[in-house]
Amino acid sequence: MLARLRPFTPTAFLALLLIYFTVQGFTGEGGLLRRDQRSAALIAKTRELAQVTREGRDLEIRAQLLRDESLSADLLEERARSLLGFADPRDYVIRLKP
């Protein structure tokens, strides 16, 4: 019985290999059926990049205001109060648990 099936072994192996790669092409990590998930992930990462870019620009502006050439008195006072732990009597202080 096995002797009669032996000539078909390479064909069966190649057919199984072809089926495996076809299934992976549709449902695998980069498959055709996961295109929507990749698009959603790309949109989310693009939004995150835009937010991080805005935060970076804000930090650059704040750092520039603390330089000697263009010192902002308000920003300097805010930073000093933050570091020293002082508050103005007119300030609202909201304590958060660490």
C-alpha positions as CSV (number, residue, x, y, z in Angstrom):
1,M,0.0,0.0,0.0
2,L,2.7,2.5,1.0
3,A,4.7,1.5,-2.1
4,R,1.9,2.6,-4.3
5,L,1.7,6.1,-2.5
6,R,5.5,6.7,-2.6
7,P,5.5,8.4,-6.0
8,F,2.9,11.0,-4.8
9,T,4.8,12.0,-1.6
10,P,6.7,14.9,-3.2
11,T,3.5,16.2,-4.8
12,A,1.6,15.9,-1.5
13,F,4.5,17.7,0.3
14,L,4.5,20.5,-2.2
15,A,0.7,20.8,-2.1
16,L,0.8,21.1,1.8
17,L,3.6,23.7,1.5
18,L,1.5,25.7,-1.0
19,I,-1.5,25.6,1.2
20,Y,0.5,26.7,4.2
21,F,2.0,29.7,2.4
22,T,-1.4,30.6,1.0
23,V,-3.0,30.6,4.4
24,Q,-0.2,32.7,5.8
25,G,-0.5,35.1,2.9
26,F,-4.1,35.8,3.9
27,T,-4.1,35.5,7.7
28,G,-0.5,35.9,8.7
29,E,1.3,39.0,10.3
30,G,1.5,40.8,7.0
31,G,-1.4,39.1,5.3
32,L,-4.1,40.6,3.2
33,L,-6.8,40.1,5.8
34,R,-4.9,42.2,8.4
35,R,-4.7,45.3,6.3
36,D,-7.4,47.1,8.3
37,Q,-5.5,46.4,11.6
38,R,-2.3,47.7,10.1
39,S,-4.1,50.8,8.8
40,A,-5.6,51.4,12.3
41,A,-2.2,51.0,13.9
42,L,-0.7,53.4,11.5
43,I,-3.3,56.0,12.2
44,A,-2.8,55.6,15.9
45,K,1.0,55.9,15.6
46,T,0.6,59.0,13.4
47,R,-1.6,60.7,16.0
48,E,0.9,59.7,18.8
49,L,3.8,61.1,16.7
50,A,1.9,64.4,16.2
51,Q,1.3,64.7,20.0
52,V,4.9,63.9,20.8
53,T,6.0,66.5,18.2
54,R,3.8,69.1,19.8
55,E,5.1,68.3,23.3
56,G,8.7,68.5,22.0
57,R,8.1,71.9,20.4
58,D,6.5,73.2,23.7
59,L,9.5,71.9,25.7
60,E,11.9,73.6,23.2
61,I,10.0,76.9,23.6
62,R,10.1,76.6,27.4
63,A,13.8,75.8,27.4
64,Q,14.5,78.8,25.1
65,L,12.6,81.1,27.5
66,L,14.9,79.9,30.3
67,R,18.1,80.7,28.5
68,D,20.2,83.8,29.4
69,E,19.5,85.6,26.1
70,S,15.7,85.5,26.5
71,L,14.8,85.0,30.1
72,S,11.1,85.0,31.0
73,A,10.5,86.3,34.5
74,D,7.2,84.5,34.8
75,L,8.6,81.1,33.7
76,L,11.6,81.6,35.9
77,E,9.4,82.3,38.9
78,E,7.1,79.3,38.1
79,R,10.1,77.0,37.9
80,A,11.7,78.3,41.1
81,R,8.5,77.9,43.0
82,S,8.1,74.4,41.6
83,L,11.7,73.4,42.6
84,L,11.6,75.0,46.0
85,G,8.1,73.9,46.9
86,F,6.8,77.4,47.6
87,A,3.4,78.7,46.6
88,D,1.9,82.1,46.4
89,P,-1.0,82.7,48.8
90,R,-3.3,83.2,45.9
91,D,-2.4,80.0,44.2
92,Y,-4.6,76.9,44.3
93,V,-2.6,73.8,45.3
94,I,-4.0,70.4,44.4
95,R,-2.2,67.6,46.2
96,L,-2.1,64.2,44.5
97,K,-1.2,60.9,46.0
98,P,2.1,59.6,44.6
